[in-house]
């Protein structure tokens, strides 16, 4: 335990020394029409558009292409991204970038396309195996001009320093963490989110809430991250149910897009905690969508953590008109119920629990500034509560 705390102390000081940039932010309904103009300003000649086949079929990619055609900017579409992008997907994207002589990257989609685009850019400038980039500060080279256009309100990837990639051979995920991964330009267009299925709206919204809560409760929090986290939490409790019940509610969609961005600003500077550490393993083992895993895990991890952060949890309760930290946890559970989030994982196998717990604690300890440390047996006990 003392070693983990020592590593956290070192990482906290490192976090203060390494500046994290903010992207150039553009937002507003329909602003995707101007996407190519922002790239023209910085001298881009040809961009690789990183997206997925679903967004192509829905015509959302066409909206971006219209902007490129209008502003006479060349492009190549790479639509090979799947949920939980793999090392092989990154390699394919790098090949498309180099073979087409691109000089910029535009990510259009949820967390998967944006994360994949980040690592494509990192590999382009580093020319090394993707696994060699795993961990902190392994890139340290400026990426090609990079624009991120999220189509979900949850991951906050358009403002974060991290990207998560899947290694199917080991059934695991690993993170690449470096300030150079922050996109140069972030574009928030809520119209792109109007057609999201309810299940995606719910999971991604709870992902954003988890980012804000874990950033607020962790020991890396500060006045700046607290402000972003508080604003995001209030907005999500107010607007996520509205966006879920009526996907055409543009005000709710715009509010959630900004809340996701704010939560991203918070956790990319204050980090996350056990919810993410465990969720990453569930994604690696069973391909459970990350936002859904976070949503299910969040009340359980909060209940474990509350003895060590009761005052901070009570502050969160006060934000939404409640009193005690326990009341806040109950509010999270009610929100999950409103969004039809399950309370267990049908995919979870009891025989996998020890390895999932081991990997989650290995990811978290020494890296994530959790308010209360969890042992192997405590993590296994928590996971057993989530068996179907």
C-alpha positions as a Markdown table, in Angstrom:
| # | Residue | x | y | z |
|---|---|---|---|---|
| 1 | Unk | 0.0 | 0.0 | 0.0 |
| 2 | Unk | 2.8 | 2.4 | 0.9 |
| 3 | Unk | 4.3 | 1.9 | -2.6 |
| 4 | Unk | 1.0 | 2.7 | -4.3 |
| 5 | Unk | 0.7 | 5.9 | -2.3 |
| 6 | Unk | 4.2 | 6.9 | -3.1 |
| 7 | Unk | 3.6 | 6.4 | -6.8 |
| 8 | Unk | 0.4 | 8.4 | -6.6 |
| 9 | Unk | 2.5 | 11.2 | -4.9 |
| 10 | Unk | 5.0 | 11.1 | -7.7 |
| 11 | Unk | 2.3 | 11.1 | -10.4 |
| 12 | Unk | 0.5 | 14.0 | -8.7 |
| 13 | Unk | 3.7 | 16.1 | -8.9 |
| 14 | Unk | 4.3 | 15.0 | -12.5 |
| 15 | Unk | 0.7 | 16.0 | -13.3 |
| 16 | Unk | 1.4 | 19.5 | -12.1 |
| 17 | Unk | 4.6 | 19.8 | -14.1 |
| 18 | Unk | 3.3 | 18.6 | -17.5 |
| 19 | Unk | 0.9 | 21.2 | -19.0 |
| 20 | Unk | -2.3 | 19.9 | -20.5 |
| 21 | Unk | -3.6 | 22.0 | -23.4 |
| 22 | Unk | -7.2 | 22.7 | -24.2 |
| 23 | Unk | -8.4 | 22.2 | -27.7 |
| 24 | Unk | -9.7 | 25.1 | -29.9 |
| 25 | Unk | -13.4 | 24.7 | -29.2 |
| 26 | Unk | -16.2 | 25.3 | -31.7 |
| 27 | Unk | -19.8 | 24.4 | -30.8 |
| 28 | Unk | -23.4 | 25.0 | -32.0 |
| 29 | Unk | -26.0 | 23.1 | -33.9 |
| 30 | Unk | -24.9 | 22.6 | -37.5 |
| 31 | Unk | -21.4 | 23.7 | -36.9 |
| 32 | Unk | -20.0 | 20.6 | -38.7 |
| 33 | Unk | -20.7 | 22.6 | -41.9 |
| 34 | Unk | -17.7 | 24.8 | -41.0 |
| 35 | Unk | -15.3 | 21.9 | -40.0 |
| 36 | Unk | -13.1 | 22.1 | -43.1 |
| 37 | Unk | -12.8 | 25.9 | -42.9 |
| 38 | Unk | -11.0 | 25.5 | -39.5 |
| 39 | Unk | -8.6 | 23.0 | -41.1 |
| 40 | Unk | -8.0 | 25.4 | -44.1 |
| 41 | Unk | -6.9 | 28.1 | -41.6 |
| 42 | Unk | -4.1 | 25.9 | -40.3 |
| 43 | Unk | -2.9 | 24.9 | -43.7 |
| 44 | Unk | -4.3 | 21.3 | -44.0 |
| 45 | Unk | -4.2 | 19.9 | -47.5 |
| 46 | Unk | -5.6 | 16.4 | -47.1 |
| 47 | Unk | -7.2 | 14.8 | -44.1 |
| 48 | Unk | -7.8 | 11.2 | -43.1 |
| 49 | Unk | -11.4 | 10.9 | -41.7 |
| 50 | Unk | -11.5 | 8.2 | -39.1 |
| 51 | Unk | -15.0 | 6.9 | -38.4 |
| 52 | Unk | -17.1 | 3.8 | -38.5 |
| 53 | Unk | -19.4 | 2.1 | -41.0 |
| 54 | Unk | -22.5 | 2.9 | -39.0 |
| 55 | Unk | -22.0 | 6.6 | -39.2 |
| 56 | Unk | -21.4 | 6.2 | -42.9 |
| 57 | Unk | -24.7 | 4.4 | -43.4 |
| 58 | Unk | -26.5 | 7.0 | -41.3 |
| 59 | Unk | -25.3 | 9.8 | -43.6 |
| 60 | Unk | -23.5 | 11.6 | -40.8 |
| 61 | Unk | -20.1 | 11.2 | -42.6 |
| 62 | Unk | -21.8 | 12.9 | -45.6 |
| 63 | Unk | -22.3 | 16.0 | -43.6 |
| 64 | Unk | -18.6 | 16.2 | -43.0 |
| 65 | Unk | -17.8 | 15.4 | -46.6 |
| 66 | Unk | -20.1 | 18.3 | -47.7 |
| 67 | Unk | -17.9 | 20.7 | -45.6 |
| 68 | Unk | -14.8 | 19.3 | -47.2 |
| 69 | Unk | -16.2 | 19.6 | -50.7 |
| 70 | Unk | -17.5 | 23.1 | -50.0 |
| 71 | Unk | -14.1 | 24.3 | -48.8 |
| 72 | Unk | -12.2 | 22.3 | -51.5 |
| 73 | Unk | -10.2 | 20.3 | -49.0 |
| 74 | Unk | -9.1 | 16.8 | -50.0 |
| 75 | Unk | -9.9 | 13.8 | -47.8 |
| 76 | Unk | -9.8 | 10.0 | -47.4 |
| 77 | Unk | -12.4 | 8.1 | -45.4 |
| 78 | Unk | -11.2 | 5.3 | -43.1 |
| 79 | Unk | -14.3 | 3.6 | -41.7 |
| 80 | Unk | -12.8 | 0.5 | -40.3 |
| 81 | Unk | -13.2 | 1.4 | -36.6 |
| 82 | Unk | -15.3 | -1.0 | -34.5 |
| 83 | Unk | -16.2 | -0.7 | -30.8 |
| 84 | Unk | -13.2 | -1.3 | -28.7 |
| 85 | Unk | -10.7 | -0.5 | -31.5 |
| 86 | Unk | -7.8 | -3.0 | -31.7 |
| 87 | Unk | -4.1 | -2.7 | -32.5 |
| 88 | Unk | -4.8 | -4.1 | -35.9 |
| 89 | Unk | -7.4 | -1.3 | -36.6 |
| 90 | Unk | -4.8 | 1.3 | -35.7 |
| 91 | Unk | -2.3 | -0.3 | -38.0 |
| 92 | Unk | -4.8 | -0.2 | -40.9 |
| 93 | Unk | -5.5 | 3.4 | -40.2 |
| 94 | Unk | -1.8 | 4.3 | -40.3 |
| 95 | Unk | -1.5 | 2.5 | -43.6 |
| 96 | Unk | -4.4 | 4.5 | -45.0 |
| 97 | Unk | -2.9 | 7.8 | -43.8 |
| 98 | Unk | 0.5 | 7.1 | -45.2 |
| 99 | Unk | -0.6 | 5.6 | -48.5 |
| 100 | Unk | -2.9 | 8.5 | -49.2 |
| 101 | Unk | -0.3 | 11.2 | -48.3 |
| 102 | Unk | -2.5 | 12.8 | -45.7 |
| 103 | Unk | -1.3 | 15.6 | -43.4 |
| 104 | Unk | -4.1 | 15.8 | -40.9 |
| 105 | Unk | -6.6 | 13.5 | -39.0 |
| 106 | Unk | -10.3 | 14.2 | -38.4 |
| 107 | Unk | -12.1 | 11.8 | -36.0 |
| 108 | Unk | -15.9 | 11.6 | -36.3 |
| 109 | Unk | -17.7 | 9.4 | -33.9 |
| 110 | Unk | -17.9 | 8.2 | -30.3 |
| 111 | Unk | -15.0 | 7.3 | -28.1 |
| 112 | Unk | -13.8 | 4.4 | -30.3 |
| 113 | Unk | -13.1 | 6.4 | -33.5 |
| 114 | Unk | -11.6 | 9.3 | -31.5 |
| 115 | Unk | -9.4 | 7.0 | -29.5 |
| 116 | Unk | -8.4 | 5.1 | -32.6 |
| 117 | Unk | -7.6 | 8.4 | -34.4 |
| 118 | Unk | -5.4 | 9.5 | -31.5 |
| 119 | Unk | -3.2 | 6.4 | -31.7 |
| 120 | Unk | -3.1 | 6.5 | -35.5 |
| 121 | Unk | -1.6 | 10.0 | -35.1 |
| 122 | Unk | 0.8 | 8.8 | -32.4 |
| 123 | Unk | 2.0 | 5.9 | -34.5 |
| 124 | Unk | 2.4 | 8.1 | -37.6 |
| 125 | Unk | 4.8 | 10.4 | -35.7 |
| 126 | Unk | 6.5 | 7.7 | -33.6 |
| 127 | Unk | 6.8 | 4.9 | -36.2 |
| 128 | Unk | 6.7 | 2.1 | -33.5 |
| 129 | Unk | 4.5 | -0.7 | -32.4 |
| 130 | Unk | 1.3 | 0.4 | -30.7 |
| 131 | Unk | 2.0 | -1.6 | -27.6 |
| 132 | Unk | 5.2 | 0.4 | -27.2 |
| 133 | Unk | 3.1 | 3.5 | -26.6 |
| 134 | Unk | 1.2 | 2.0 | -23.7 |
| 135 | Unk | 1.5 | 4.0 | -20.5 |
| 136 | Unk | 2.4 | 7.6 | -19.7 |
| 137 | Unk | 4.4 | 10.0 | -21.8 |
| 138 | Unk | 5.5 | 7.5 | -24.5 |
| 139 | Unk | 4.6 | 9.7 | -27.5 |
| 140 | Unk | 6.1 | 13.1 | -26.7 |
| 141 | Unk | 5.9 | 14.2 | -30.4 |
| 142 | Unk | 3.4 | 16.6 | -31.8 |
| 143 | Unk | 0.6 | 14.8 | -33.7 |
| 144 | Unk | -0.5 | 15.8 | -37.2 |
| 145 | Unk | -3.2 | 18.5 | -37.1 |
| 146 | Unk | -6.1 | 16.7 | -35.4 |
| 147 | Unk | -9.8 | 17.5 | -35.2 |
| 148 | Unk | -12.2 | 15.6 | -33.1 |
| 149 | Unk | -16.0 | 15.7 | -33.7 |
| 150 | Unk | -17.9 | 13.6 | -31.1 |
| 151 | Unk | -21.2 | 12.1 | -32.1 |
| 152 | Unk | -22.0 | 10.9 | -28.6 |
| 153 | Unk | -22.1 | 12.9 | -25.3 |
| 154 | Unk | -20.1 | 10.8 | -22.9 |
| 155 | Unk | -16.5 | 9.9 | -23.5 |
| 156 | Unk | -15.0 | 13.4 | -23.5 |
| 157 | Unk | -12.3 | 12.1 | -25.8 |
| 158 | Unk | -12.3 | 15.4 | -27.7 |
| 159 | Unk | -10.5 | 17.0 | -24.8 |
| 160 | Unk | -8.6 | 14.2 | -23.1 |
| 161 | Unk | -5.0 | 13.1 | -23.0 |
| 162 | Unk | -5.8 | 9.4 | -23.2 |
| 163 | Unk | -6.8 | 6.7 | -25.6 |
| 164 | Unk | -7.7 | 3.1 | -24.9 |
| 165 | Unk | -6.9 | 0.3 | -27.3 |
| 166 | Unk | -7.8 | -3.4 | -27.1 |
| 167 | Unk | -5.4 | -6.3 | -27.4 |
| 168 | Unk | -7.6 | -9.3 | -28.4 |
| 169 | Unk | -4.9 | -11.8 | -27.9 |
| 170 | Unk | -4.7 | -11.1 | -24.2 |
| 171 | Unk | -8.3 | -10.1 | -23.7 |
| 172 | Unk | -7.2 | -6.8 | -22.3 |
| 173 | Unk | -7.2 | -3.1 | -22.8 |
| 174 | Unk | -4.4 | -0.6 | -22.4 |
| 175 | Unk | -4.2 | 3.1 | -22.2 |
| 176 | Unk | -1.9 | 5.5 | -24.0 |
| 177 | Unk | -1.6 | 8.7 | -22.0 |
| 178 | Unk | 0.1 | 11.8 | -23.2 |
| 179 | Unk | -0.9 | 15.5 | -23.4 |
| 180 | Unk | 0.0 | 15.5 | -27.1 |
| 181 | Unk | -3.1 | 13.4 | -27.7 |
| 182 | Unk | -5.4 | 16.3 | -26.9 |
| 183 | Unk | -7.0 | 17.2 | -30.3 |
| 184 | Unk | -6.0 | 20.6 | -31.7 |
| 185 | Unk | -9.6 | 21.4 | -32.6 |
| 186 | Unk | -12.8 | 20.0 | -30.9 |
| 187 | Unk | -16.2 | 20.6 | -32.6 |
| 188 | Unk | -19.4 | 19.9 | -30.7 |
| 189 | Unk | -22.5 | 19.7 | -32.9 |
| 190 | Unk | -25.5 | 18.4 | -31.1 |
| 191 | Unk | -27.4 | 17.8 | -34.3 |
| 192 | Unk | -25.2 | 14.8 | -34.9 |
| 193 | Unk | -26.5 | 13.3 | -31.6 |
| 194 | Unk | -30.2 | 13.6 | -32.3 |
| 195 | Unk | -30.6 | 10.2 | -33.8 |
| 196 | Unk | -28.7 | 8.3 | -31.1 |
| 197 | Unk | -30.6 | 5.2 | -29.8 |
| 198 | Unk | -31.8 | 5.5 | -26.2 |
| 199 | Unk | -29.4 | 2.8 | -25.0 |
| 200 | Unk | -26.4 | 4.7 | -26.3 |
| 201 | Unk | -27.7 | 8.0 | -24.9 |
| 202 | Unk | -28.0 | 6.4 | -21.5 |
| 203 | Unk | -24.6 | 4.6 | -21.5 |
| 204 | Unk | -22.6 | 7.5 | -22.8 |
| 205 | Unk | -24.3 | 10.0 | -20.5 |
| 206 | Unk | -23.5 | 7.9 | -17.5 |
| 207 | Unk | -19.9 | 7.6 | -18.8 |
| 208 | Unk | -19.7 | 11.4 | -18.6 |
| 209 | Unk | -21.2 | 11.4 | -15.1 |
| 210 | Unk | -18.6 | 8.8 | -14.0 |
| 211 | Unk | -15.8 | 10.9 | -15.3 |
| 212 | Unk | -17.0 | 14.0 | -13.4 |
| 213 | Unk | -17.7 | 12.1 | -10.1 |
| 214 | Unk | -14.4 | 10.2 | -10.1 |
| 215 | Unk | -12.5 | 13.4 | -10.9 |
| 216 | Unk | -14.2 | 15.1 | -8.0 |
| 217 | Unk | -13.6 | 12.4 | -5.4 |
| 218 | Unk | -10.0 | 11.6 | -6.3 |
| 219 | Unk | -7.0 | 13.2 | -4.6 |
| 220 | Unk | -5.8 | 14.9 | -7.8 |
| 221 | Unk | -8.8 | 17.2 | -7.8 |
| 222 | Unk | -8.2 | 21.0 | -7.7 |
| 223 | Unk | -10.2 | 24.2 | -8.0 |
| 224 | Unk | -10.2 | 24.0 | -11.8 |
| 225 | Unk | -11.2 | 20.4 | -12.1 |
| 226 | Unk | -13.8 | 20.8 | -9.3 |
| 227 | Unk | -15.5 | 23.6 | -11.3 |
| 228 | Unk | -15.8 | 21.5 | -14.4 |
| 229 | Unk | -16.9 | 18.4 | -12.5 |
| 230 | Unk | -19.6 | 20.3 | -10.6 |
| 231 | Unk | -21.0 | 21.9 | -13.7 |
| 232 | Unk | -21.1 | 18.6 | -15.6 |
| 233 | Unk | -22.8 | 16.7 | -12.7 |
| 234 | Unk | -25.6 | 19.3 | -12.3 |
| 235 | Unk | -26.2 | 19.3 | -16.0 |
| 236 | Unk | -26.2 | 15.6 | -16.4 |
| 237 | Unk | -28.7 | 15.0 | -13.6 |
| 238 | Unk | -31.0 | 17.6 | -15.2 |
| 239 | Unk | -30.6 | 16.9 | -18.9 |
| 240 | Unk | -29.7 | 13.3 | -19.4 |
| 241 | Unk | -33.2 | 12.0 | -18.6 |
| 242 | Unk | -34.6 | 14.6 | -21.0 |
| 243 | Unk | -32.2 | 13.5 | -23.8 |
| 244 | Unk | -33.1 | 9.9 | -23.1 |
| 245 | Unk | -36.8 | 10.3 | -23.2 |
| 246 | Unk | -36.8 | 12.6 | -26.2 |
| 247 | Unk | -33.8 | 12.2 | -28.5 |
| 248 | Unk | -34.9 | 15.2 | -30.6 |
| 249 | Unk | -34.7 | 17.6 | -27.6 |
| 250 | Unk | -31.9 | 19.7 | -29.1 |
| 251 | Unk | -31.4 | 21.8 | -25.9 |
| 252 | Unk | -30.9 | 18.6 | -23.9 |
| 253 | Unk | -28.5 | 17.3 | -26.5 |
| 254 | Unk | -26.5 | 20.5 | -26.6 |
| 255 | Unk | -26.4 | 20.6 | -22.8 |
| 256 | Unk | -25.1 | 17.0 | -22.6 |
| 257 | Unk | -22.5 | 17.6 | -25.3 |
| 258 | Unk | -21.1 | 20.5 | -23.2 |
| 259 | Unk | -21.3 | 18.5 | -20.0 |
| 260 | Unk | -19.4 | 15.6 | -21.6 |
| 261 | Unk | -16.7 | 18.1 | -22.6 |
| 262 | Unk | -16.6 | 19.6 | -19.1 |
| 263 | Unk | -16.3 | 16.2 | -17.5 |
| 264 | Unk | -13.5 | 15.4 | -20.0 |
| 265 | Unk | -11.7 | 18.6 | -18.9 |
| 266 | Unk | -12.0 | 17.5 | -15.3 |
| 267 | Unk | -10.9 | 13.9 | -15.5 |
| 268 | Unk | -8.1 | 14.4 | -17.9 |
| 269 | Unk | -6.5 | 16.6 | -15.2 |
| 270 | Unk | -7.7 | 14.8 | -12.1 |
| 271 | Unk | -7.9 | 11.2 | -13.4 |
| 272 | Unk | -10.5 | 8.5 | -12.7 |
| 273 | Unk | -10.8 | 5.6 | -10.3 |
| 274 | Unk | -11.9 | 2.0 | -9.7 |
| 275 | Unk | -15.1 | 2.3 | -11.8 |
| 276 | Unk | -12.9 | 2.8 | -14.9 |
| 277 | Unk | -10.3 | 0.3 | -13.9 |
| 278 | Unk | -12.9 | -2.5 | -13.5 |
| 279 | Unk | -14.9 | -1.4 | -16.6 |
| 280 | Unk | -11.8 | -1.6 | -18.8 |
| 281 | Unk | -11.4 | -5.3 | -17.8 |
| 282 | Unk | -15.0 | -6.1 | -18.4 |
| 283 | Unk | -14.6 | -4.5 | -21.9 |
| 284 | Unk | -11.5 | -6.6 | -22.5 |
| 285 | Unk | -13.0 | -9.8 | -21.3 |
| 286 | Unk | -16.6 | -9.6 | -22.6 |
| 287 | Unk | -16.8 | -6.5 | -24.9 |
| 288 | Unk | -19.3 | -4.8 | -22.6 |
| 289 | Unk | -19.7 | -1.2 | -23.8 |
| 290 | Unk | -17.6 | 1.0 | -21.6 |
| 291 | Unk | -20.3 | 3.5 | -20.7 |
| 292 | Unk | -22.7 | 0.7 | -19.7 |
| 293 | Unk | -20.0 | -0.9 | -17.6 |
| 294 | Unk | -19.3 | 2.4 | -15.8 |
| 295 | Unk | -23.0 | 3.0 | -15.2 |
| 296 | Unk | -23.6 | -0.4 | -13.6 |
| 297 | Unk | -20.4 | -0.2 | -11.5 |
| 298 | Unk | -20.7 | 3.4 | -10.3 |
| 299 | Unk | -23.1 | 2.9 | -7.3 |
| 300 | Unk | -21.2 | -0.1 | -6.1 |
| 301 | Unk | -17.8 | 1.7 | -6.2 |
| 302 | Unk | -19.3 | 4.8 | -4.6 |
| 303 | Unk | -20.7 | 2.8 | -1.7 |
| 304 | Unk | -17.2 | 1.2 | -1.2 |
| 305 | Unk | -15.5 | 4.6 | -1.3 |
| 306 | Unk | -17.9 | 6.7 | 0.8 |
| 307 | Unk | -16.2 | 6.0 | 4.2 |
| 308 | Unk | -13.1 | 7.8 | 2.9 |
| 309 | Unk | -14.7 | 10.7 | 1.2 |
| 310 | Unk | -18.0 | 11.3 | 3.0 |
| 311 | Unk | -17.6 | 15.1 | 3.0 |
| 312 | Unk | -16.9 | 15.3 | -0.7 |
| 313 | Unk | -19.8 | 13.0 | -1.4 |
| 314 | Unk | -22.0 | 15.2 | 0.7 |
| 315 | Unk | -20.9 | 18.2 | -1.4 |
| 316 | Unk | -22.0 | 16.3 | -4.5 |
| 317 | Unk | -25.4 | 15.6 | -2.8 |
| 318 | Unk | -25.8 | 19.3 | -2.1 |
| 319 | Unk | -25.3 | 20.1 | -5.8 |
| 320 | Unk | -28.5 | 18.2 | -6.7 |
| 321 | Unk | -30.5 | 19.3 | -3.6 |
| 322 | Unk | -29.7 | 16.4 | -1.3 |
| 323 | Unk | -27.9 | 16.2 | 2.0 |
| 324 | Unk | -25.8 | 13.1 | 2.7 |
| 325 | Unk | -23.3 | 11.2 | 0.5 |
| 326 | Unk | -25.6 | 8.1 | 0.8 |
| 327 | Unk | -28.4 | 10.2 | -0.7 |
| 328 | Unk | -26.2 | 11.0 | -3.7 |
| 329 | Unk | -25.5 | 7.3 | -4.3 |
| 330 | Unk | -29.2 | 6.6 | -4.1 |
| 331 | Unk | -29.7 | 9.4 | -6.7 |
| 332 | Unk | -27.2 | 7.7 | -9.0 |
| 333 | Unk | -29.2 | 4.5 | -8.6 |
| 334 | Unk | -32.5 | 6.2 | -9.4 |
| 335 | Unk | -30.9 | 7.8 | -12.5 |
| 336 | Unk | -29.8 | 4.4 | -13.6 |
| 337 | Unk | -33.3 | 3.1 | -13.2 |
| 338 | Unk | -34.7 | 6.0 | -15.2 |
| 339 | Unk | -32.3 | 5.1 | -18.0 |
| 340 | Unk | -33.1 | 1.4 | -17.8 |
| 341 | Unk | -29.5 | 0.5 | -16.9 |
| 342 | Unk | -29.3 | -3.1 | -15.6 |
| 343 | Unk | -27.9 | -3.9 | -12.1 |
| 344 | Unk | -25.7 | -6.8 | -13.2 |
| 345 | Unk | -23.7 | -8.2 | -16.1 |
| 346 | Unk | -25.2 | -11.2 | -17.9 |
| 347 | Unk | -21.8 | -11.9 | -19.4 |
| 348 | Unk | -19.8 | -12.0 | -16.2 |
| 349 | Unk | -18.5 | -15.5 | -15.2 |
| 350 | Unk | -17.6 | -16.3 | -11.6 |
| 351 | Unk | -14.4 | -18.1 | -12.6 |
| 352 | Unk | -13.1 | -14.9 | -14.3 |
| 353 | Unk | -13.6 | -12.7 | -11.3 |
| 354 | Unk | -10.2 | -13.2 | -9.7 |
| 355 | Unk | -8.3 | -12.3 | -12.9 |
| 356 | Unk | -10.6 | -9.3 | -13.6 |
| 357 | Unk | -10.0 | -8.0 | -10.1 |
| 358 | Unk | -6.3 | -8.6 | -10.3 |
| 359 | Unk | -6.0 | -6.7 | -13.6 |
| 360 | Unk | -8.3 | -3.9 | -12.4 |
| 361 | Unk | -6.2 | -3.3 | -9.3 |
| 362 | Unk | -3.0 | -3.4 | -11.3 |
| 363 | Unk | -4.3 | -0.7 | -13.6 |
| 364 | Unk | -5.6 | 1.5 | -10.7 |
| 365 | Unk | -2.9 | 1.2 | -8.0 |
| 366 | Unk | -0.1 | 3.8 | -8.3 |
| 367 | Unk | -1.9 | 5.5 | -11.2 |
| 368 | Unk | -5.5 | 6.4 | -10.2 |
| 369 | Unk | -5.9 | 8.7 | -7.1 |
| 370 | Unk | -8.7 | 6.7 | -5.6 |
| 371 | Unk | -10.1 | 8.0 | -2.2 |
| 372 | Unk | -10.1 | 4.5 | -0.6 |
| 373 | Unk | -7.8 | 1.6 | -1.5 |
| 374 | Unk | -9.4 | -1.8 | -2.5 |
| 375 | Unk | -7.9 | -5.2 | -1.8 |
| 376 | Unk | -8.1 | -8.2 | -4.1 |
| 377 | Unk | -10.7 | -9.8 | -1.9 |
| 378 | Unk | -12.8 | -6.6 | -1.7 |
| 379 | Unk | -12.7 | -6.2 | -5.5 |
| 380 | Unk | -13.8 | -9.8 | -5.9 |
| 381 | Unk | -16.6 | -9.3 | -3.4 |
| 382 | Unk | -17.8 | -6.3 | -5.3 |
| 383 | Unk | -17.8 | -8.1 | -8.6 |
| 384 | Unk | -19.7 | -11.1 | -7.2 |
| 385 | Unk | -22.6 | -8.7 | -6.5 |
| 386 | Unk | -22.7 | -8.1 | -10.3 |
| 387 | Unk | -23.2 | -11.7 | -11.3 |
| 388 | Unk | -26.4 | -12.4 | -13.2 |
